[in-house]
């Protein structure tokens, strides 16, 4: 065929290709090359037909694949020839319904530079308008009711566009062509400032909001995915009062800063953190704080890091410009452990007595979404919470089963995940399902994602723990005819990280280090070495088991695990130790705790790595109960990061073979740590010494298991890998032993990846990929 012969070609493009200016891009490219045809949104994706010479069509194909719009993410392209036919011009057609949905819900996108320039241009008609946006930025997931992504299917349906906005919306050469939230001051959402009774306050809402912050008050701001609570981070009285009202005594607050210069004033911001801060996802980034920055002590007590993020909506930018703030506390708008609030009707009751003023708008939020969180490490950034800006963007997942899968996640840091075809759609961070309102939001979120994707689950994967609310929810789906599979918690962790790396065709080791997972032997796991691949793992190593006295209470009171590990290290003599963590325990209580562990009464056996970190934190001085999850280990990490000078050379423990598994016994390390604490040693250096020795112990265990399993890769998963000090030491120790560490990048190492891992495990097992 000659390059001048007329050919016609069909393309179906799947991925994030709706709501990001993809159709205008296609039309401009086709017209620029002299092609005829059409482009349209469907529930399967964006479908294109182009016709012209072979050379023209090939040039179009290269541009389509190699230079899509900046916010687009192409995940799959189906191509096929079509018969040529007479046609004039290139048309952008209206969206079309399709019996099979394959479109991808785009996440919310931070304000783009072009919109930001308009926001502060006095000559622009959108000057100072808090809700401007275009196809390169603005709300997406939070306003979508259904696909395909058109205005009538969003919460903007109630705002009729004025003539000028309509002209932009219908102009293929405008960057607001089919920008569904398109609006201006004449026709779009508006701001109001309310008092704590809901009465509208006179004057400019932004001026009143700024005044509230300057007077050391607490401001509730209704933003993109829900409310934030805002105050001055340099005013200790304001921050302490917010803590009191929010019932959040110690968990660190995130700070929004106006720009990178302000971020650098408050913290050490490496290049990878700058890239994250300024990227379209605009997550919170945990970076090392500058002690001299002058932040109120209550912003992040006991921590060496601070969570920073940049303004990601026009409203945020206006608030900073109007107030001239260097930084603002910007924390989720709820009381502790409750779901984030997304409307004034909710906030009226749930934030009563928390906020002094409420800066609200009238654009409905259909899906509440929390801020995403990342953390810088020497091994690159890792996700801590995947939410706004990331979810529900899909992640590739080989699914040879061909079935629609639903992963229900775990109990804490819950997410859910739907798999359709060869793509997984992890929903945004939900939170802890122990709260009934959170569980209700979790169920609504699952239903909505299934509706958007137009699927019903054929297989539902749940955690092995029968008591989790997510596990009980699986019964609802079983009653509807879905098959339910149980996936052990740490096998889900392992499957998640291996599936992310597409490691389906080889066996490897996985270190799964976290706080709690119900094991196949009825004990509580958490310091595990698994061997195999998704759907087929064997437990080949673990931390030595110790009692968890008090059951779940031990996860909140680190002194209990200190007693347990010290008992293993030195027997009943632990009851006579003079350590600060035991100072409030009477001799009677100590003896009672010893009998509880001796008899195994309310003291289940555990191999948890997280509980070992709890014990070390208590031995080195953490007293009482934790006020938020992982508080003691986080403060232990902060101590280690502050260490000046070399760490003590503690023994790491014993690695021995017991039956079919390698057992890693940290008793010598725990004993040495207690000796250091009793002698009044340097606590930061002792904390670093513990991290270094524990990393060495796990690396030795992995080396032993790698020898018997004949593998050279070690994948890492579990919440303990959020500890940047431990992560770097562990990777270094593995590499020194010739083992290649593989880390999660697309999903968090914590339980936020469990639902994806459950789906990966089920896909491999049901699809016959694993034995």
Buried (B, 14 or more C-beta within 10 A) or exposed (E): EEEEEBBBBBBBBBBBBBBBBBBBBBBBBBBEBEBBBBBBBBBBBBBBBBBBBBBBBBBBBEBBEEEBBBBBBBBBBEEEEEEBEEBEEBBBEEBEEBEEBBBBBBBBBBBBEEBBEBBEEEEBEBEBBBBBBBBBBBBBBBBBBBBBBBBEBBBBBEBEBBEEBEEBBEEBEBBBBBBBBBBBBEBBBBBBBBEBEEEEBEEEBBEBBBBBBBEBBBBBBBBBBBBBBBBBBBBBEBBBBBBEBBEBBBBBBBBBBBEBEBBBBBBEBBEBBBEBBEBBBBBBBBBBBBEEBEBBEBBBBBBBBBBBBBBBBBBBBBBBBBBEBBBBBBBBBBBBBBBBBBBBEBBBEBBEEBBBBBBBBBBBBBBBBBBBBBBBBEBEBBBBBBBBBBBBBBBBBBBEBEBBBBBBBBBBBBBBBBBBBBBBBBBBBBBBBEBEBBBEBBBEBBEBBBBBBBBEBBBBBBBBBEEBBBBBBBEEBEEEEBBBBBBBBBBBBBBBBBBBBEBBEEBBBBBBBBBBBBBEEEBBBBBBBBBBBBBBBEBBBBBBBBBBBBEEEBBBBBBBBBBBBBBBBBEEEBBEBEBBBBEEBEEEEBEEBBEBBEEEEBBBBBBBBBBBBBBBBBBBBBBEEBBBBBBBBBBBBBBBBBBEEEBBEBBBBBBEEEEEBBBBBBBBBBBBBBEBBEEEBBBBBBBBBBBBBBBBBBBBBBBBBBEEBEBEBBBBBBBBBBBBBBBBBBBBBBEEBEBEBBBBBBBBBBBBBBBBBBBBBBBBBBBEBBE
